[in-house]
Amino acid sequence: MTVPTLNRRLMLEERVTLPDGAGGFEVTWTALGSLWADVDARAGREGVVAGQDHTRQKVRITVRAAPQGAASRPRADQRFREGARLYPILAVTESDGRGHYLMCDCETGALT
């Protein structure tokens, strides 16, 4: 495995569901902390969503590993933020048997 270049600072965010006072709920996102990452663009595609052109780009984001259960360890129900760009996390795997890095499969342009 090639050692990744962790040169982009991303914010790891977690979805929080709060009651809206009318029997429903509101979804917000809370920051858990920043991680240095290697962002590698993959295949993309275009389509139409609600009558408008929509582009989706698969991205593999590699970060340093953290122990299971640690707040800094990404999960599939979280997302990364880089400014206005969002990277919803679809899956997380260890990059090698030593567990030094985690690979997060993400997709920009996904509706979150």
Phi and psi in degrees as GROMACS dihedral restraints (atoms count N, CA, C in turn):
[ dihedral_restraints ]
;  ai    aj    ak    al  type     phi  dphi    fc
    3     4     5     6     1   -80.0    20    10
    4     5     6     7     1   138.4    20    10
    6     7     8     9     1   -69.7    20    10
    7     8     9    10     1   125.7    20    10
    9    10    11    12     1   -70.5    20    10
   10    11    12    13     1   153.2    20    10
   12    13    14    15     1   -95.4    20    10
   13    14    15    16     1   103.0    20    10
   15    16    17    18     1   -88.0    20    10
   16    17    18    19     1    83.6    20    10
   18    19    20    21     1  -120.0    20    10
   19    20    21    22     1     9.1    20    10
   21    22    23    24     1  -125.7    20    10
   22    23    24    25     1   131.5    20    10
   24    25    26    27     1   -94.0    20    10
   25    26    27    28     1   117.3    20    10
   27    28    29    30     1  -116.0    20    10
   28    29    30    31     1   147.4    20    10
   30    31    32    33     1   -94.8    20    10
   31    32    33    34     1   127.4    20    10
   33    34    35    36     1   -87.8    20    10
   34    35    36    37     1   126.7    20    10
   36    37    38    39     1  -124.2    20    10
   37    38    39    40     1   150.9    20    10
   39    40    41    42     1  -123.8    20    10
   40    41    42    43     1   139.9    20    10
   42    43    44    45     1   -72.6    20    10
   43    44    45    46     1   135.4    20    10
   45    46    47    48     1  -126.4    20    10
   46    47    48    49     1   130.0    20    10
   48    49    50    51     1  -105.8    20    10
   49    50    51    52     1   122.9    20    10
   51    52    53    54     1  -120.0    20    10
   52    53    54    55     1   144.5    20    10
   54    55    56    57     1   -65.4    20    10
   55    56    57    58     1   142.3    20    10
   57    58    59    60     1   -95.8    20    10
   58    59    60    61     1     1.7    20    10
   60    61    62    63     1    86.0    20    10
   61    62    63    64     1    -4.5    20    10
   63    64    65    66     1  -121.5    20    10
   64    65    66    67     1    20.9    20    10
   66    67    68    69     1    92.5    20    10
   67    68    69    70     1    -5.1    20    10
   69    70    71    72     1  -108.3    20    10
   70    71    72    73     1  -155.8    20    10
   72    73    74    75     1  -148.1    20    10
   73    74    75    76     1   162.2    20    10
   75    76    77    78     1  -123.2    20    10
   76    77    78    79     1   135.8    20    10
   78    79    80    81     1   -99.0    20    10
   79    80    81    82     1   125.8    20    10
   81    82    83    84     1  -128.8    20    10
   82    83    84    85     1   170.9    20    10
   84    85    86    87     1  -122.7    20    10
   85    86    87    88     1   137.7    20    10
   87    88    89    90     1  -118.4    20    10
   88    89    90    91     1   140.2    20    10
   90    91    92    93     1   -77.8    20    10
   91    92    93    94     1   133.3    20    10
   93    94    95    96     1  -100.0    20    10
   94    95    96    97     1   -20.5    20    10
   96    97    98    99     1   146.1    20    10
   97    98    99   100     1   168.2    20    10
   99   100   101   102     1  -100.6    20    10
  100   101   102   103     1   149.1    20    10
  102   103   104   105     1  -132.2    20    10
  103   104   105   106     1   142.2    20    10
  105   106   107   108     1   -83.2    20    10
  106   107   108   109     1   136.8    20    10
  108   109   110   111     1  -142.0    20    10
  109   110   111   112     1   159.1    20    10
  111   112   113   114     1  -107.1    20    10
  112   113   114   115     1   122.2    20    10
  114   115   116   117     1  -109.6    20    10
  115   116   117   118     1   119.6    20    10
  117   118   119   120     1  -121.2    20    10
  118   119   120   121     1   111.8    20    10
  120   121   122   123     1   -71.2    20    10
  121   122   123   124     1   142.0    20    10
  123   124   125   126     1  -119.3    20    10
  124   125   126   127     1  -154.2    20    10
  126   127   128   129     1   -65.3    20    10
  127   128   129   130     1   149.8    20    10
  129   130   131   132     1  -127.5    20    10
  130   131   132   133     1   168.5    20    10
  132   133   134   135     1  -153.8    20    10
  133   134   135   136     1   158.0    20    10
  135   136   137   138     1  -116.9    20    10
  136   137   138   139     1   153.0    20    10
  138   139   140   141     1  -163.1    20    10
  139   140   141   142     1  -173.1    20    10
  141   142   143   144     1  -118.3    20    10
  142   143   144   145     1   127.3    20    10
  144   145   146   147     1  -126.3    20    10
  145   146   147   148     1   123.2    20    10
  147   148   149   150     1    53.2    20    10
  148   149   150   151     1    38.7    20    10
  150   151   152   153     1    79.3    20    10
  151   152   153   154     1     7.0    20    10
  153   154   155   156     1  -122.9    20    10
  154   155   156   157     1   147.8    20    10
  156   157   158   159     1   -62.1    20    10
  157   158   159   160     1   140.2    20    10
  159   160   161   162     1  -142.1    20    10
  160   161   162   163     1   127.5    20    10
  162   163   164   165     1  -109.4    20    10
  163   164   165   166     1   134.0    20    10
  165   166   167   168     1  -123.3    20    10
  166   167   168   169     1   137.7    20    10
  168   169   170   171     1  -127.1    20    10
  169   170   171   172     1   122.1    20    10
  171   172   173   174     1   -75.5    20    10
  172   173   174   175     1   139.9    20    10
  174   175   176   177     1  -139.0    20    10
  175   176   177   178     1   136.7    20    10
  177   178   179   180     1  -106.9    20    10
  178   179   180   181     1   121.7    20    10
  180   181   182   183     1  -111.8    20    10
  181   182   183   184     1   124.6    20    10
  183   184   185   186     1  -108.9    20    10
  184   185   186   187     1   130.6    20    10
  186   187   188   189     1  -131.9    20    10
  187   188   189   190     1   165.3    20    10
  189   190   191   192     1   -65.3    20    10
  190   191   192   193     1   143.8    20    10
  192   193   194   195     1   -70.4    20    10
  193   194   195   196     1   154.7    20    10
  195   196   197   198     1  -136.2    20    10
  196   197   198   199     1   154.8    20    10
  198   199   200   201     1   -61.2    20    10
  199   200   201   202     1   152.4    20    10
  201   202   203   204     1   -54.1    20    10
  202   203   204   205     1   134.0    20    10
  204   205   206   207     1    88.1    20    10
  205   206   207   208     1   -11.1    20    10
  207   208   209   210     1   -71.2    20    10
  208   209   210   211     1   142.9    20    10
  210   211   212   213     1   -61.9    20    10
  211   212   213   214     1   -25.3    20    10
  213   214   215   216     1   -85.9    20    10
  214   215   216   217     1     0.0    20    10
  216   217   218   219     1   -91.8    20    10
  217   218   219   220     1   115.5    20    10
  219   220   221   222     1   -61.4    20    10
  220   221   222   223     1   150.0    20    10
  222   223   224   225     1  -130.3    20    10
  223   224   225   226     1   163.8    20    10
  225   226   227   228     1   -67.9    20    10
  226   227   228   229     1   -16.0    20    10
  228   229   230   231     1   -96.1    20    10
  229   230   231   232     1    12.7    20    10
  231   232   233   234     1  -112.6    20    10
  232   233   234   235     1  -176.1    20    10
  234   235   236   237     1  -148.3    20    10
  235   236   237   238     1   160.6    20    10
  237   238   239   240     1  -103.0    20    10
  238   239   240   241     1   149.9    20    10
  240   241   242   243     1  -127.4    20    10
  241   242   243   244     1   135.9    20    10
  243   244   245   246     1  -132.3    20    10
  244   245   246   247     1    93.8    20    10
  246   247   248   249     1    65.3    20    10
  247   248   249   250     1  -123.2    20    10
  249   250   251   252     1   -88.6    20    10
  250   251   252   253     1    -9.8    20    10
  252   253   254   255     1   -83.7    20    10
  253   254   255   256     1   132.7    20    10
  255   256   257   258     1  -112.8    20    10
  256   257   258   259     1   141.6    20    10
  258   259   260   261     1  -125.9    20    10
  259   260   261   262     1    85.9    20    10
  261   262   263   264     1   -61.7    20    10
  262   263   264   265     1   133.8    20    10
  264   265   266   267     1   -87.2    20    10
  265   266   267   268     1   123.4    20    10
  267   268   269   270     1   -94.9    20    10
  268   269   270   271     1   -35.6    20    10
  270   271   272   273     1  -158.2    20    10
  271   272   273   274     1   151.4    20    10
  273   274   275   276     1  -131.5    20    10
  274   275   276   277     1   129.8    20    10
  276   277   278   279     1  -137.0    20    10
  277   278   279   280     1   155.7    20    10
  279   280   281   282     1   -76.4    20    10
  280   281   282   283     1   140.9    20    10
  282   283   284   285     1   -78.9    20    10
  283   284   285   286     1   -22.8    20    10
  285   286   287   288     1  -153.9    20    10
  286   287   288   289     1   175.0    20    10
  288   289   290   291     1   -65.6    20    10
  289   290   291   292     1   -23.4    20    10
  291   292   293   294     1   -80.1    20    10
  292   293   294   295     1   -19.3    20    10
  294   295   296   297     1    71.5    20    10
  295   296   297   298     1    32.2    20    10
  297   298   299   300     1   -79.1    20    10
  298   299   300   301     1   -28.3    20    10
  300   301   302   303     1  -133.4    20    10
  301   302   303   304     1   155.4    20    10
  303   304   305   306     1  -116.5    20    10
  304   305   306   307     1   137.7    20    10
  306   307   308   309     1  -104.8    20    10
  307   308   309   310     1   125.4    20    10
  309   310   311   312     1  -111.9    20    10
  310   311   312   313     1   117.4    20    10
  312   313   314   315     1   -84.9    20    10
  313   314   315   316     1   122.8    20    10
  315   316   317   318     1  -130.0    20    10
  316   317   318   319     1   173.4    20    10
  318   319   320   321     1  -148.2    20    10
  319   320   321   322     1   116.3    20    10
  321   322   323   324     1   -79.0    20    10
  322   323   324   325     1   156.7    20    10
  324   325   326   327     1    81.2    20    10
  325   326   327   328     1    -5.2    20    10
  327   328   329   330     1   -70.4    20    10
  328   329   330   331     1   144.4    20    10
  330   331   332   333     1   -78.6    20    10
  331   332   333   334     1   118.3    20    10
